Amino acid sequence: MSIHKTAEIDSSSEISDTAIIEAGVYIGKGCKIGDNVWVGRNSYIDKYTEIGEGTKVYPGAHLGADPQDYSYKGEDTKLKIGKNCIIRECSPIHRGTTKESWETVLGDNVFIMTLTHLGHDCIVGDDVILSTGAMVGGHSHIDKGAIIGGCAALHQFVYIGSYAMVGGAAAVRVDVPPYILASGNDLEIQGLNVVGLKRNGIKPPVRAEIKSALGILMDLSLSKNDVVDKLYNLTQYEEIKIFRDFIINSKRPLLRK
């Protein structure tokens, strides 16, 4: 274990023998810091925060602060961060409230770039990238492999599907289905996130069927139920099932234009 003499660590927290805690770090009550975690200078880990193996926390990050929610009354809610994540400078990530599971959760291999805000009760899947200055409102869900562009703003309770890509400075007030590329202040679908699909090994026949699914979604003459029914007519690759289930489970307005 390497803990700098100027670091302040609450006696109730657990620090792995292989963790590195740099100068000026504060680690508060009930935290768990995993194997080979590196916490950079002057980072502040407030309380009830778990950080998984191999994660790097860069200087000035503020993790596990109280949620910005008037209903919060000091309960012992949590922030859970997975393995091999990167959290860059000056990024605040807040703990959950009591309204859902009492937790804010990040999966494995999540990349949080500088000055990114992640609000309370958010659920972030594996391999997600949040680019510099992104602002993610509370209760938002971002599925595996999605990319959020720099300075994009996500309204609270927004749901972003797997391998979707949201462009920089976008204002996201609606749910964004899997696999698509969307951008603009008045958010619009630009097509499939073809580069992301190729990088993640999605084969041409599957990409072609996803394109057909997107065409069905963008047919505004169809109701949401009609869209779901037509998706059953496509080849039922796993990616099509994910696309269909996203639409079924979406609770906010759905991006279709």
RAHU-V158817 format. One record per pair of residues at least 12 apart in sequence whose C-alpha atoms are under 6 Angstrom apart, sorted by the first residue. I is the first residue (numbers start at 1). J is the second residue. D is the distance in Angstrom with one decimal. If there is no record, write none. Layout:
BEGIN
i/j/d
I/J/D
I/J/D
END
This chain:
BEGIN
i/j/d
1/17/4.1
1/18/4.9
1/19/5.6
2/20/4.8
3/20/6.0
3/21/4.6
4/22/5.3
4/23/5.2
6/23/5.4
6/24/5.3
7/23/5.5
7/24/4.8
7/25/4.7
7/26/5.9
8/26/4.8
9/26/5.9
9/27/4.7
10/28/5.1
10/29/5.5
12/29/5.7
12/30/5.3
13/29/5.9
13/30/4.7
13/31/4.6
13/32/5.8
14/32/4.8
15/33/4.8
16/33/6.0
16/34/5.3
16/35/5.3
18/35/5.3
18/36/5.0
19/35/5.6
19/36/4.6
19/37/4.8
19/38/5.9
20/38/4.8
21/39/5.0
22/40/5.3
22/41/5.0
23/41/5.0
24/41/5.6
24/42/4.5
25/41/5.8
25/42/4.5
25/43/5.0
25/44/5.9
26/44/4.9
26/45/5.9
27/45/4.7
28/46/4.9
28/47/4.7
29/47/4.7
30/47/5.8
30/48/4.7
31/47/5.8
31/48/4.7
31/49/4.7
31/50/5.7
32/50/4.6
33/51/5.1
34/51/5.8
34/52/5.0
34/53/4.8
35/53/4.7
36/53/5.8
36/54/4.8
37/53/5.8
37/54/4.7
37/55/5.0
37/56/5.9
38/56/4.8
39/57/4.7
40/57/5.8
40/58/4.7
40/59/4.5
41/59/4.7
42/59/5.6
42/60/5.3
43/59/5.2
43/60/4.4
43/61/5.0
44/62/4.8
45/62/5.9
45/63/4.8
45/64/5.8
46/64/5.0
46/65/5.3
47/64/5.7
48/78/5.1
49/64/5.6
49/78/5.8
49/79/4.7
49/80/5.9
50/80/4.8
50/81/5.9
51/81/4.8
52/81/5.9
52/82/4.6
52/83/4.3
53/83/4.8
54/83/5.8
54/84/4.5
55/83/5.7
55/84/4.2
55/85/4.5
55/86/5.9
56/86/5.0
57/87/4.9
58/88/4.8
58/89/5.1
59/89/5.3
60/89/5.3
60/90/4.6
61/89/5.3
61/90/4.2
61/91/4.8
62/92/4.6
63/92/5.7
63/93/4.9
64/79/5.6
64/94/4.9
64/95/5.0
65/94/4.9
66/95/5.9
67/94/5.4
67/95/5.6
67/120/5.4
77/96/5.5
77/102/5.0
77/103/5.9
78/95/5.0
78/96/5.8
78/103/4.7
79/95/4.7
79/103/5.6
79/104/4.8
79/105/6.0
80/105/4.8
81/106/4.7
82/106/5.8
82/107/4.7
82/108/4.5
83/108/4.7
84/109/5.0
85/109/4.5
85/110/4.7
85/111/5.8
86/111/4.8
86/112/6.0
87/112/4.7
88/113/5.0
88/114/4.8
89/114/4.9
90/115/5.2
91/114/5.9
91/115/4.6
91/116/4.9
91/117/5.8
92/117/5.2
93/118/4.8
94/119/5.4
94/120/5.0
95/120/5.3
96/120/4.6
96/121/4.3
103/121/5.6
104/120/5.8
104/121/4.3
104/122/5.1
105/123/4.9
106/124/4.7
107/124/6.0
107/125/4.8
107/126/4.5
108/126/4.7
109/126/5.8
109/127/4.8
110/126/5.9
110/127/4.9
110/128/5.0
111/129/4.8
112/130/5.0
113/131/5.1
113/132/4.8
114/132/5.0
115/132/5.9
115/133/4.9
116/132/5.7
116/133/4.5
116/134/4.9
116/135/6.0
117/135/4.9
118/136/5.0
119/136/5.9
119/137/5.1
119/138/4.4
120/138/4.7
121/138/5.7
121/139/4.6
122/138/5.8
122/139/4.6
122/140/4.8
122/141/5.6
123/141/4.8
124/141/5.9
124/142/4.8
125/143/4.7
125/144/4.4
126/144/4.9
127/144/5.9
127/145/4.8
128/144/5.9
128/145/4.6
128/146/5.0
128/147/5.9
129/147/4.8
130/148/4.9
131/148/5.9
131/149/5.1
131/150/4.6
132/150/4.7
133/150/5.4
133/151/4.4
134/150/5.3
134/151/4.3
134/152/4.8
135/153/4.7
136/154/4.8
137/154/5.7
137/155/5.2
137/156/4.1
138/156/4.8
139/156/5.8
139/157/4.7
140/156/5.6
140/157/4.4
140/158/4.8
140/159/5.8
141/159/4.8
142/159/6.0
142/160/4.7
143/161/5.1
143/162/4.6
144/162/4.9
145/162/5.7
145/163/4.6
146/162/5.4
146/163/4.1
146/164/4.8
146/165/5.8
147/165/4.7
148/165/6.0
148/166/4.9
149/166/5.7
149/167/4.7
149/168/4.0
150/168/4.5
151/168/5.8
151/169/4.7
152/168/5.2
152/169/4.1
152/170/4.6
153/171/5.1
153/172/6.0
154/172/4.8
155/173/5.2
158/175/5.4
159/175/4.8
160/175/5.9
160/176/4.9
161/177/4.8
161/178/3.9
162/178/4.6
163/178/5.9
163/179/4.8
164/178/5.0
164/179/4.4
164/180/4.8
164/181/6.0
165/181/4.8
166/182/5.0
166/183/5.7
167/183/4.5
170/183/5.6
170/184/4.9
170/185/4.8
171/185/4.8
174/253/5.2
174/254/5.5
174/255/5.9
175/254/4.9
175/255/5.9
176/255/5.6
178/243/5.9
179/192/5.9
179/193/5.5
180/192/4.2
180/193/4.9
181/193/4.9
188/257/5.8
189/257/5.9
218/256/5.0
218/257/5.8
END
